[in-house]
Amino acid sequence: ALLVLDEAHATLVYGEGGGGVAEQAGVADRVDVSVGTLSKAFGAHGGFVACSSPLHQLLLSRGRAGIYSTALPLPAVAAAGAPSD
């Protein structure tokens, strides 16, 4: 079984480093997949999936059509990186 946590409303809001509810509760190392959005606290658009390298490779190999059909514009990528600098 995998533990998938939707941190859409918790990213940059909860946790000492803005890592969400799992970080705040001290259980981030138990979460297999963390998904979220850049449209809430980051003020950009798009989303993210944080997971292990093997799962990342699986998602890339099975989800290419969805991943590459929704590429982010460069200004959105820059805006998403700005708060973490």
C-alpha positions in Angstrom: 0.0 0.0 0.0 1.1 3.6 -0.7 0.3 6.6 1.4 -0.6 9.5 -0.9 -1.1 12.8 0.8 -2.7 15.8 -0.9 -1.0 18.9 0.5 -2.7 21.4 -1.8 -3.9 23.6 1.0 -1.0 22.9 3.4 2.1 23.7 1.3 3.8 26.8 2.6 1.1 27.1 5.3 2.0 24.2 7.7 5.3 22.9 8.9 8.5 24.8 9.9 9.8 24.8 6.3 6.3 25.1 4.7 6.4 21.3 3.9 2.7 20.9 4.9 0.8 18.9 7.5 3.1 15.8 7.3 6.1 18.0 8.1 4.3 19.7 10.9 3.3 16.3 12.4 6.8 14.9 12.0 5.7 12.1 9.7 6.9 13.3 6.3 9.2 10.3 6.1 6.2 8.0 6.2 4.5 9.6 3.2 5.1 7.8 -0.1 3.6 10.4 -2.4 2.9 14.0 -1.7 0.9 16.0 -4.3 0.1 19.6 -4.3 -0.7 22.7 -6.3 1.2 25.8 -7.1 -1.9 27.9 -7.4 -2.5 28.3 -3.7 0.4 29.6 -1.6 2.8 29.9 -4.5 0.4 32.2 -6.5 1.3 30.4 -9.7 -0.3 27.6 -11.6 0.4 23.9 -12.0 1.1 21.2 -9.5 3.7 18.8 -8.2 4.2 15.2 -7.2 7.0 14.5 -4.7 7.9 10.8 -4.5 10.7 8.3 -4.6 12.9 7.9 -7.7 11.5 4.6 -8.7 7.9 5.9 -8.5 9.0 9.0 -10.4 10.3 6.9 -13.2 7.0 4.9 -13.3 5.0 8.1 -13.4 7.2 9.5 -16.3 6.9 6.3 -18.3 3.2 5.8 -17.8 2.0 9.4 -17.8 3.9 11.1 -20.5 0.8 12.3 -22.4 -0.6 14.1 -19.3 2.8 15.4 -18.1 4.0 16.9 -21.4 0.6 18.2 -22.6 0.4 20.5 -19.6 3.9 22.0 -19.5 4.2 25.2 -17.4 5.2 28.5 -19.0 8.6 29.7 -17.9 7.2 32.7 -15.9 5.1 30.3 -13.8 8.2 28.1 -13.1 10.2 31.2 -12.0 7.3 32.4 -9.8 7.1 29.0 -8.1 10.8 29.0 -7.3 10.9 32.5 -6.0 9.5 31.9 -2.5 12.0 29.1 -1.8 15.1 31.2 -2.7 
